[in-house]
Amino acid sequence: MMSKEEVPAVILSGGESRRMGRNDKAFLSIEDKTLLEITVERLHRQTQQIAINTNSNDPKYFAYNLPVLNDAISGFLGPLAGIFTAMKWANQMGYKIVATIAVDTPLFPENLLKKLHCKMEMSNSDIVFAASSTDYKKKKLLHPVFGLWKTSLYNDLRKELESGVRKVTHWSERHKASNVFFQDKRLDPFFNVNTPEDIIILREHYRKK
């Protein structure tokens, strides 16, 4: 069995969202909790080593008594910079792997870290992504922000970021990557909040649970 301490995880929280009126999605409320609160609680059931990656200066981020990590590379370079920051943080603590989670996707599986870790062990991959499908497409969707990463990759990722690479999959294809498939008949477990309409869908989902 995997112990809770084995997989540290970093919640990627970008800050302002243009499609949400430039409000920070982390603090949008679903029922009586914010997306960040829901995500932290869900993740705490899978690991005790959690940090938050954000470039926001909002003091609310410090209310959880968790490390708050600004991007280790400046310039607001997107999710890859957050992944690099997560790798660096975990590596400094002596971990060989680190998981990343998006703050706007609060339904991620309760066994996410365990499944990603098992896949990495079995396949000897450098990177393991989460994947799911939508009923209307019946097509596998990769979720590049939901991944497990070997921290030994962080020097390579730094070089790629500095050379201008911004897309996660453009970088990951340089390494041995695999994925784990998750499915929920009610709603994609990686349903993410991008618009006000998405909040309505998520609230309805919680009411029906």
C-alpha positions in Angstrom: 0.0 0.0 0.0 1.1 3.5 -0.8 1.6 5.6 2.4 0.0 9.0 2.4 3.4 10.8 2.6 4.7 9.2 -0.6 3.2 11.5 -3.1 3.4 15.3 -2.5 0.9 17.3 -4.5 0.7 20.9 -5.6 -2.6 22.7 -6.4 -2.1 24.9 -9.4 -4.1 28.1 -9.0 -3.4 30.7 -11.7 -5.3 33.6 -10.2 -7.4 35.9 -12.4 -9.7 34.4 -15.0 -10.8 36.5 -18.0 -14.0 34.4 -18.5 -15.0 34.8 -14.8 -14.8 38.6 -14.8 -11.1 38.5 -13.7 -12.1 37.0 -10.4 -9.8 34.4 -8.8 -11.5 31.0 -9.5 -10.0 29.6 -6.3 -12.4 31.6 -4.2 -15.6 31.0 -6.1 -18.2 29.3 -3.9 -19.9 26.0 -4.6 -22.5 25.4 -1.9 -20.8 26.7 1.2 -17.2 26.2 0.3 -14.7 27.7 -2.2 -13.1 25.7 -5.0 -9.8 25.9 -3.2 -11.3 24.7 0.1 -13.0 21.7 -1.7 -9.8 20.9 -3.5 -7.6 21.1 -0.4 -10.0 18.8 1.6 -10.3 16.3 -1.3 -6.5 16.2 -1.7 -5.9 15.9 2.1 -7.6 12.5 1.9 -4.9 11.3 -0.5 -1.7 13.0 0.9 -0.5 15.1 3.7 2.2 16.9 1.7 0.3 19.7 -0.1 1.4 23.1 -1.4 -0.4 25.8 -3.4 1.1 27.4 -6.5 -0.2 30.9 -7.3 1.2 34.3 -8.3 -1.6 36.0 -6.5 -0.9 38.1 -3.4 -4.3 37.4 -1.9 -3.9 36.7 1.8 -6.7 34.2 1.7 -4.2 31.7 0.2 -2.4 31.6 3.5 -5.5 30.6 5.5 -4.8 26.8 4.9 -1.4 26.7 6.7 0.1 25.3 3.5 3.2 26.4 1.6 2.3 29.0 -1.0 4.7 28.8 -4.0 5.1 31.6 -6.5 6.3 30.5 -9.9 10.0 29.7 -9.7 10.4 31.2 -13.2 9.1 34.7 -13.7 7.0 35.9 -16.5 3.6 34.2 -15.9 4.5 31.4 -18.3 1.3 29.3 -17.6 0.8 25.7 -16.3 4.2 24.5 -17.2 5.8 27.1 -14.9 3.5 25.8 -12.2 4.6 22.2 -12.9 8.2 23.3 -12.8 7.6 25.0 -9.5 6.0 21.9 -8.1 8.9 19.8 -9.2 11.5 22.1 -7.6 9.6 22.3 -4.3 9.2 18.5 -4.1 12.8 17.9 -5.1 14.1 20.2 -2.5 12.2 18.2 0.1 13.9 15.0 -1.2 10.9 13.6 -3.1 11.4 11.8 -6.4 7.9 12.4 -7.7 5.2 15.1 -7.4 1.6 15.4 -8.5 -0.2 18.5 -9.8 -3.9 19.3 -9.4 -6.0 22.2 -10.9 -7.9 24.3 -8.4 -10.9 24.7 -10.8 -11.6 20.9 -11.1 -13.0 19.9 -7.7 -14.4 16.5 -8.7 -11.0 14.9 -9.4 -11.0 11.2 -8.3 -10.5 10.2 -4.7 -8.0 7.6 -5.8 -6.2 9.9 -8.2 -2.7 9.9 -6.6 -2.8 6.2 -5.9 -3.7 5.3 -9.5 -1.2 7.6 -11.0 1.5 6.3 -8.7 0.7 2.6 -9.5 0.8 3.4 -13.2 4.2 5.0 -12.9 5.5 2.0 -11.0 4.2 -0.5 -13.5 5.1 1.4 -16.7 8.3 3.0 -15.4 7.1 6.2 -17.0 8.6 9.6 -16.3 5.2 11.2 -16.4 1.7 9.9 -15.9 -1.4 11.9 -17.0 -5.0 11.5 -16.0 -7.5 10.9 -18.8 -11.3 10.7 -19.1 -14.0 10.6 -21.7 -17.2 12.5 -22.4 -20.4 10.6 -23.1 -21.2 12.7 -26.2 -17.7 12.3 -27.7 -16.8 8.8 -26.5 -13.2 10.0 -26.9 -10.4 9.9 -24.5 -9.4 13.3 -23.2 -6.0 13.9 -21.7 -5.8 16.3 -18.7 -2.2 17.6 -18.8 -2.4 19.6 -15.6 -3.4 16.5 -13.7 -0.1 14.6 -13.7 2.5 12.8 -11.7 6.0 13.9 -12.6 9.5 12.6 -11.8 11.3 15.5 -10.1 14.5 14.6 -11.9 13.0 16.2 -15.0 13.0 19.7 -13.6 16.3 20.8 -15.1 15.1 19.7 -18.6 11.8 21.5 -18.1 13.7 24.7 -17.0 15.6 24.7 -20.3 12.5 24.1 -22.3 10.6 26.9 -20.6 13.6 29.2 -21.2 13.6 28.2 -24.8 9.9 29.2 -25.2 8.0 26.0 -24.8 4.6 26.7 -23.1 2.4 23.7 -23.9 2.6 20.8 -21.5 2.2 18.1 -24.1 4.9 19.7 -26.3 7.4 19.2 -23.5 6.0 15.8 -22.2 6.4 14.1 -25.6 10.2 14.3 -25.1 9.8 11.9 -22.2 8.2 8.5 -21.5 4.6 9.4 -20.6 1.6 7.2 -20.0 -1.9 7.9 -18.7 -4.6 6.5 -16.4 -8.3 6.5 -17.5 -11.0 7.7 -15.1 -14.8 7.8 -15.7 -17.9 8.9 -13.9 -21.3 8.4 -15.6 -22.8 11.5 -13.9 -20.2 14.1 -14.8 -16.6 14.0 -16.1 -14.4 13.8 -13.0 -12.2 16.5 -14.5 -15.1 18.9 -15.2 -13.5 22.3 -14.7 -15.0 25.7 -14.0 -14.3 28.2 -16.8 -17.6 30.1 -17.1 -20.5 31.2 -14.9 -22.6 28.5 -16.5 -20.1 25.9 -15.3 -20.7 27.0 -11.7 -24.4 26.4 -12.2 -23.7 22.8 -13.5 -21.3 22.1 -10.6 -23.8 23.4 -8.0 -26.5 21.2 -9.5 -24.2 18.2 -9.4 -23.6 18.7 -5.7 -27.3 19.1 -5.0 -28.0 15.7 -6.6 -25.2 13.9 -4.7 
